[in-house]
Amino acid sequence: MNEEQLALDTLKALGAKDTSSPAQTKRGTTCFTLPTGRCISEHKTGYIRVNYLNKNGSIYTCYQLNPQYKSAHKVINMFGELYEWDYTKRMLINNRAERLKRLVLYAIKDINEANGQ
């Protein structure tokens, strides 16, 4: 059994249901609905997200679970003035097994918080 299948089996054992639509599956996205009602997804582009659904079941907003890191940015404008600032970037996770592992860890955390542990 490979890591990917192990992560999928673990999510199912935690009570997560695969709620991916055919269009999402075609694009390489896998969505799971947790027993707590939260919807989490992993995308072949490297993102993992928590999705909030509206009353119709459509995603109206989401936030990313990818690790963050700071990056410096420098620009010199046309007057020769230097501007510098830091901004936050998201690390993309290109390995599907790693994305699923992170979803398993988030699912465990979410279920434990819902149970008051």
C-alpha positions as CSV (number, residue, x, y, z in Angstrom):
1,M,0.0,0.0,0.0
2,N,1.5,3.4,-1.0
3,E,1.4,6.6,1.0
4,E,-1.4,8.1,-1.1
5,Q,-3.7,5.2,-0.6
6,L,-2.9,5.1,3.2
7,A,-3.8,8.8,3.5
8,L,-7.1,8.3,1.6
9,D,-8.0,5.3,3.8
10,T,-7.1,7.3,6.9
11,L,-9.4,10.1,5.8
12,K,-12.2,7.6,5.2
13,A,-11.6,6.0,8.7
14,L,-11.9,9.5,10.2
15,G,-15.3,9.8,8.6
16,A,-14.5,12.1,5.7
17,K,-16.6,11.7,2.6
18,D,-15.3,12.3,-0.9
19,T,-17.6,15.0,-2.2
20,S,-15.7,15.9,-5.4
21,S,-17.8,16.8,-8.4
22,P,-17.0,15.3,-11.8
23,A,-15.7,18.7,-12.9
24,Q,-13.4,18.9,-9.9
25,T,-12.1,15.4,-10.5
26,K,-11.4,16.2,-14.1
27,R,-9.3,19.2,-13.0
28,G,-7.4,17.1,-10.4
29,T,-9.1,18.4,-7.3
30,T,-10.3,16.1,-4.5
31,C,-12.8,17.5,-1.9
32,F,-13.7,15.9,1.4
33,T,-16.4,16.8,3.8
34,L,-15.4,16.1,7.4
35,P,-17.9,14.9,10.1
36,T,-17.7,18.4,11.6
37,G,-19.2,19.8,8.3
38,R,-16.0,21.4,7.0
39,C,-15.0,20.9,3.4
40,I,-11.3,20.5,2.7
41,S,-9.7,20.0,-0.7
42,E,-6.4,19.3,-2.4
43,H,-5.5,20.6,-5.8
44,K,-3.1,19.2,-8.4
45,T,-1.7,22.8,-8.6
46,G,-0.1,22.3,-5.2
47,Y,-2.7,24.0,-2.9
48,I,-4.6,22.6,0.0
49,R,-7.6,24.5,1.2
50,V,-10.5,24.7,3.7
51,N,-13.7,25.7,1.8
52,Y,-16.7,27.4,3.2
53,L,-19.9,26.5,1.5
54,N,-23.1,28.6,1.0
55,K,-26.6,27.3,1.4
56,N,-26.6,25.9,-2.1
57,G,-23.4,23.9,-1.4
58,S,-21.2,26.1,-3.6
59,I,-17.9,27.3,-2.4
60,Y,-18.1,31.0,-1.5
61,T,-14.7,31.5,0.2
62,C,-11.7,29.5,1.2
63,Y,-8.4,29.8,3.0
64,Q,-5.2,28.0,2.3
65,L,-3.4,25.5,4.6
66,N,-0.1,25.6,2.7
67,P,3.0,26.5,4.7
68,Q,3.9,30.2,4.6
69,Y,7.3,31.9,4.2
70,K,8.4,35.5,4.0
71,S,10.0,36.9,0.9
72,A,11.7,40.2,0.4
73,H,10.7,42.5,-2.5
74,K,12.7,45.4,-3.8
75,V,11.7,47.9,-6.5
76,I,13.5,51.0,-7.8
77,N,11.0,53.5,-9.3
78,M,11.6,55.8,-12.3
79,F,12.9,58.5,-9.9
80,G,15.6,56.2,-8.6
81,E,13.9,55.7,-5.2
82,L,14.3,52.2,-3.6
83,Y,11.2,50.6,-2.1
84,E,11.5,47.4,0.0
85,W,9.0,45.3,1.7
86,D,8.3,41.8,2.9
87,Y,5.4,39.7,1.9
88,T,4.1,36.3,2.7
89,K,4.2,33.5,0.1
90,R,2.7,30.1,0.1
91,M,4.7,27.0,-0.5
92,L,3.2,24.7,-3.1
93,I,3.1,21.0,-2.4
94,N,3.6,19.2,-5.7
95,N,3.5,15.7,-4.2
96,R,-0.1,14.4,-3.9
97,A,0.7,12.0,-1.1
98,E,2.2,14.9,1.0
99,R,-0.9,17.1,0.3
100,L,-3.1,14.2,1.5
101,K,-1.0,13.7,4.6
102,R,-1.5,17.4,5.5
103,L,-5.2,17.0,5.0
104,V,-5.2,14.0,7.4
105,L,-3.4,16.1,10.0
106,Y,-5.9,19.0,9.6
107,A,-8.8,16.6,9.8
108,I,-7.5,15.1,13.0
109,K,-7.1,18.6,14.5
110,D,-10.5,19.7,13.4
111,I,-12.3,16.7,14.7
112,N,-10.5,16.9,18.1
113,E,-11.4,20.6,18.4
114,A,-15.0,19.8,17.6
115,N,-15.0,17.2,20.3
116,G,-13.5,19.6,22.8
117,Q,-10.2,17.8,23.1
